[in-house]
Amino acid sequence: MFMHNKRLQYTVRVARPNPGLANLLLEQFGGAQGELAAAGRYFTQALAEDDPGRKDLLMDIATEELSHLEIVGSIIVMLNKGAKGQLAEGVEEEGELYRAINGAGNDSHITSLLYGAGAPLTNSAGVPWSAAYIDTIGEPTADFRSNIAAEARAKIVYERLMNVTDDPGVKEALGFLMTREIAHQMSFEKALHAIQPNFPQGKLPGNPEFTNKYFNMSGEPNMRGPWNQGEEWEYVESPEPAVDGGDGTASVQLDAADYDVLEAMKLRTKSDPDANPITGVDLGSGLVQGKDA
């Protein structure tokens, strides 16, 4: 059961309207790294979680992300207040009104026109929110790593948004949201490492013949570091094809009927390497009619 408290988790104080900044903030409202995507990701994981501790953690954070969605949406609406009234009431001449909503930059004029200066579930480029942003796979040792990365990405977006505004109230609210991304990362890290072992993900350990090999697949210069050197690594400087010892080709076992049909198709579609047919390119060039190109 969800209960909505009409007061925000963090107070929103916007100094002045700014439709351009409002449009950029849509990244955290309906974008891939935004709060709705985070809430959907953690909520779906919580529903399927069998561990009571992780279930409670995921549901708590999913619900908080909805609170953050409300904060971001409220900031967007406040930043759009001026444009909303001007567009709805037409108090300026047409040209001045267009310049007023377009002068803010990016696609803020489109947001004002199509969505009435509200908070649509799109990103800052107007791309609609998609459930494809939710990458839950149903294995906690994989999902929690994805959650940690998602919180890290969201923190970076909040940092970038803070760098493009000098509105003290907006900056303060964004700083709170950014800080909560750090807190969530810490919780997810602790929950991940409360599962032992948690690497590799899932149940199967992997083939030991290939688990600790590093293949240099991009040639010189060969950069070395802890990601490919040390006692746990076998560094293969010049890897050969077919590391499994086979001949490196693809094959399939066919029954006689399938083999005969396949051979008939190959014969019917066989190329003639000695052919030099006249094609549309030749006709279009004029050369085949004896004309200059």
C-alpha positions as CSV (number, residue, x, y, z in Angstrom):
1,M,0.0,0.0,0.0
2,F,1.3,3.5,-0.9
3,M,0.3,6.6,1.0
4,H,1.1,10.0,-0.5
5,N,2.2,12.8,1.8
6,K,1.4,16.2,0.2
7,R,4.7,17.7,1.5
8,L,7.8,17.1,-0.5
9,Q,10.7,15.1,0.9
10,Y,12.9,18.2,0.3
11,T,11.6,21.8,0.1
12,V,11.8,23.3,-3.4
13,R,12.7,27.0,-3.6
14,V,13.1,28.3,-7.1
15,A,14.4,31.9,-7.4
16,R,13.1,32.7,-10.9
17,P,11.5,30.9,-13.9
18,N,14.0,29.3,-16.3
19,P,12.3,27.1,-19.0
20,G,15.7,26.1,-20.5
21,L,16.9,24.7,-17.2
22,A,13.5,23.0,-16.7
23,N,14.0,21.2,-20.0
24,L,17.4,20.0,-19.0
25,L,16.0,18.7,-15.7
26,L,13.6,16.4,-17.7
27,E,16.6,14.0,-17.9
28,Q,16.1,13.2,-14.3
29,F,12.3,13.0,-14.7
30,G,11.7,10.9,-17.8
31,G,15.2,10.1,-18.9
32,A,17.2,6.9,-18.9
33,Q,19.1,7.9,-15.7
34,G,16.1,9.5,-14.1
35,E,14.0,8.9,-11.0
36,L,11.1,7.1,-12.7
37,A,13.5,4.6,-14.2
38,A,15.2,4.0,-10.8
39,A,11.8,3.6,-9.1
40,G,10.7,1.0,-11.7
41,R,14.0,-0.9,-11.5
42,Y,14.0,-1.3,-7.8
43,F,10.2,-1.9,-7.5
44,T,10.3,-4.8,-10.0
45,Q,13.3,-6.2,-8.2
46,A,11.6,-5.9,-4.8
47,L,8.5,-7.7,-6.0
48,A,10.5,-10.8,-7.1
49,E,13.0,-10.7,-4.2
50,D,12.8,-13.7,-1.8
51,D,15.3,-12.4,0.8
52,P,13.4,-10.3,3.3
53,G,16.2,-7.8,3.9
54,R,16.9,-7.1,0.3
55,K,13.1,-6.9,-0.4
56,D,12.7,-4.3,2.3
57,L,15.7,-2.3,1.1
58,L,14.6,-2.3,-2.6
59,M,11.0,-1.3,-1.7
60,D,12.3,1.6,0.6
61,I,14.6,3.0,-2.1
62,A,12.0,2.5,-4.9
63,T,9.5,4.5,-2.8
64,E,12.1,7.2,-2.1
65,E,12.8,7.4,-5.8
66,L,9.2,8.3,-6.4
67,S,9.6,11.0,-3.8
68,H,12.6,12.3,-5.8
69,L,10.5,12.1,-9.0
70,E,8.1,14.4,-7.3
71,I,10.8,16.8,-6.3
72,V,12.3,17.0,-9.8
73,G,8.8,17.4,-11.3
74,S,8.0,20.2,-8.9
75,I,11.3,22.0,-9.8
76,I,10.5,21.7,-13.5
77,V,7.0,23.1,-13.0
78,M,8.2,26.0,-10.9
79,L,10.9,26.8,-13.5
80,N,8.2,26.8,-16.2
81,K,5.7,28.9,-14.3
82,G,6.4,32.1,-16.2
83,A,6.2,30.4,-19.6
84,K,3.0,28.6,-18.6
85,G,1.1,31.8,-17.9
86,Q,2.4,33.7,-20.9
87,L,1.6,30.9,-23.3
88,A,-1.9,30.2,-21.8
89,E,-3.1,33.8,-21.6
90,G,-1.2,35.2,-24.6
91,V,-0.4,38.4,-22.8
92,E,2.4,39.3,-25.2
93,E,2.5,39.8,-29.0
94,E,3.0,36.6,-30.9
95,G,6.6,37.3,-31.9
96,E,7.6,38.4,-28.4
97,L,5.9,35.3,-26.9
98,Y,7.8,33.0,-29.3
99,R,11.1,34.7,-28.4
100,A,10.3,34.5,-24.7
101,I,9.8,30.7,-24.7
102,N,12.4,30.0,-27.4
103,G,15.2,32.2,-25.9
104,A,15.7,29.8,-23.0
105,G,17.5,27.5,-25.4
106,N,17.5,23.7,-26.1
107,D,13.9,22.4,-26.7
108,S,12.2,24.3,-23.9
109,H,9.8,26.0,-26.4
110,I,8.6,22.5,-27.5
111,T,8.0,21.5,-23.9
112,S,6.0,24.7,-23.4
113,L,4.0,24.3,-26.5
114,L,3.2,20.6,-26.4
115,Y,3.0,20.0,-22.6
116,G,1.7,23.4,-21.4
117,A,5.0,24.0,-19.5
118,G,4.4,21.0,-17.4
119,A,6.6,18.0,-16.6
120,P,6.2,15.4,-19.3
121,L,7.7,11.9,-19.1
122,T,10.3,12.6,-21.7
123,N,14.0,13.3,-21.6
124,S,15.4,16.7,-22.4
125,A,15.4,15.9,-26.1
126,G,11.7,15.0,-26.0
127,V,12.2,11.2,-26.3
128,P,9.3,9.5,-24.3
129,W,10.2,7.5,-21.2
130,S,10.6,3.8,-22.0
131,A,10.4,0.6,-19.9
132,A,13.5,-0.4,-21.8
133,Y,15.4,1.7,-19.3
134,I,14.7,-0.9,-16.6
135,D,17.3,-3.6,-16.8
136,T,16.3,-5.9,-14.0
137,I,17.3,-9.5,-14.8
138,G,16.2,-11.3,-11.6
139,E,19.6,-12.3,-10.2
140,P,20.6,-10.2,-7.2
141,T,24.3,-10.4,-7.7
142,A,23.8,-9.0,-11.2
143,D,21.0,-6.6,-10.4
144,F,22.7,-5.0,-7.4
145,R,25.8,-4.2,-9.5
146,S,23.5,-2.6,-12.1
147,N,21.8,-0.7,-9.3
148,I,25.1,0.7,-8.1
149,A,26.1,1.8,-11.6
150,A,22.6,3.4,-12.1
151,E,23.0,5.4,-8.9
152,A,26.5,6.5,-10.0
153,R,25.2,7.6,-13.4
154,A,22.4,9.6,-11.8
155,K,24.8,11.3,-9.5
156,I,26.9,12.5,-12.4
157,V,23.8,13.9,-14.2
158,Y,22.9,15.8,-11.0
159,E,26.4,17.2,-10.8
160,R,26.2,18.4,-14.4
161,L,22.8,20.0,-13.8
162,M,24.2,21.7,-10.7
163,N,27.0,23.1,-12.9
164,V,24.6,24.8,-15.3
165,T,22.5,26.7,-12.8
166,D,23.2,29.6,-10.4
167,D,19.8,29.4,-8.7
168,P,20.6,28.7,-5.1
169,G,17.4,27.0,-4.2
170,V,17.5,24.7,-7.3
171,K,21.2,24.0,-6.7
172,E,20.5,23.1,-3.0
173,A,17.7,20.7,-4.0
174,L,19.8,19.0,-6.7
175,G,22.6,18.7,-4.1
176,F,20.2,16.8,-1.8
177,L,19.2,14.5,-4.7
178,M,22.8,13.9,-5.7
179,T,23.7,13.0,-2.1
180,R,20.9,10.5,-1.9
181,E,22.4,8.7,-4.9
182,I,25.6,8.3,-2.9
183,A,23.6,6.9,0.1
184,H,21.8,4.4,-2.2
185,Q,25.1,3.3,-3.7
186,M,26.4,2.5,-0.2
187,S,23.2,0.5,0.7
188,F,23.4,-1.5,-2.5
189,E,27.1,-2.2,-2.0
190,K,26.5,-3.5,1.5
191,A,23.6,-5.6,0.3
192,L,25.6,-7.0,-2.6
193,H,28.6,-8.0,-0.3
194,A,26.2,-9.4,2.3
195,I,25.8,-12.2,-0.3
196,Q,28.9,-14.4,-0.2
197,P,30.2,-15.4,-2.6
198,N,28.8,-12.9,-5.1
199,F,31.2,-13.3,-7.9
200,P,30.9,-14.5,-10.6
201,Q,27.3,-13.7,-10.8
202,G,24.8,-16.6,-10.7
203,K,25.6,-20.2,-9.9
204,L,28.0,-21.5,-12.5
205,P,31.7,-20.8,-11.9
206,G,32.9,-20.5,-15.5
207,N,35.5,-22.5,-17.4
208,P,38.8,-22.3,-15.4
209,E,40.8,-22.6,-18.7
210,F,39.6,-19.2,-19.7
211,T,38.5,-17.4,-16.5
212,N,42.0,-15.9,-15.8
213,K,43.3,-15.3,-19.3
214,Y,43.7,-11.9,-20.8
215,F,43.8,-11.7,-24.6
216,N,45.7,-8.8,-26.2
217,M,43.2,-8.3,-29.0
218,S,44.1,-4.7,-30.1
219,G,47.9,-4.9,-30.9
220,E,50.6,-2.4,-29.9
221,P,51.1,-0.7,-27.6
222,N,50.3,-3.3,-25.0
223,M,49.2,-1.4,-21.9
224,R,49.6,-3.4,-18.7
225,G,48.0,-2.9,-15.3
226,P,46.1,-4.7,-12.6
227,W,43.4,-5.5,-15.1
228,N,45.7,-7.8,-17.0
229,Q,48.9,-8.5,-15.0
230,G,49.7,-10.1,-11.7
231,E,49.5,-13.6,-10.3
232,E,45.8,-14.1,-11.1
233,W,46.3,-13.3,-14.8
234,E,47.7,-15.3,-17.7
235,Y,48.6,-12.7,-20.4
236,V,48.3,-13.9,-24.0
237,E,50.2,-11.3,-26.0
238,S,49.5,-12.7,-29.5
239,P,46.4,-14.9,-29.3
240,E,45.8,-17.4,-32.1
241,P,42.4,-18.3,-33.5
242,A,40.5,-21.2,-32.1
243,V,41.7,-21.1,-28.5
244,D,39.7,-24.2,-27.9
245,G,42.0,-26.3,-30.0
246,G,39.6,-26.7,-32.9
247,D,40.0,-25.5,-36.5
248,G,38.1,-22.2,-35.9
249,T,35.3,-22.8,-38.3
250,A,31.5,-23.1,-37.8
251,S,29.9,-26.4,-38.5
252,V,26.6,-28.2,-38.0
253,Q,25.6,-31.9,-38.3
254,L,22.9,-32.2,-40.9
255,D,20.8,-35.2,-41.8
256,A,20.9,-36.5,-45.4
257,A,17.7,-34.7,-46.5
258,D,18.8,-31.3,-45.2
259,Y,22.2,-31.7,-46.7
260,D,20.8,-32.5,-50.2
261,V,18.5,-29.5,-50.0
262,L,21.3,-27.2,-48.9
263,E,23.6,-28.4,-51.7
264,A,20.8,-27.8,-54.3
265,M,20.4,-24.2,-53.0
266,K,24.2,-23.6,-53.1
267,L,24.3,-24.9,-56.7
268,R,21.3,-22.7,-57.8
269,T,22.8,-19.6,-56.3
270,K,26.5,-20.2,-57.2
271,S,28.4,-17.2,-58.4
272,D,30.5,-17.2,-61.7
273,P,33.8,-15.5,-60.8
274,D,34.6,-15.1,-64.6
275,A,31.4,-13.2,-65.4
276,N,31.5,-9.5,-66.3
277,P,27.8,-8.6,-66.9
278,I,26.6,-5.2,-68.0
279,T,24.7,-3.6,-65.0
280,G,22.7,-0.6,-64.3
281,V,25.9,1.2,-63.3
282,D,27.3,0.6,-66.7
283,L,24.1,1.8,-68.5
284,G,23.9,4.9,-66.3
285,S,27.5,5.9,-67.0
286,G,26.9,6.1,-70.8
287,L,30.0,4.2,-71.5
288,V,28.1,1.2,-72.8
289,Q,26.5,3.4,-75.5
290,G,30.0,4.7,-76.4
291,K,29.4,8.1,-74.8
292,D,31.8,9.9,-72.5
293,A,31.1,9.7,-68.8
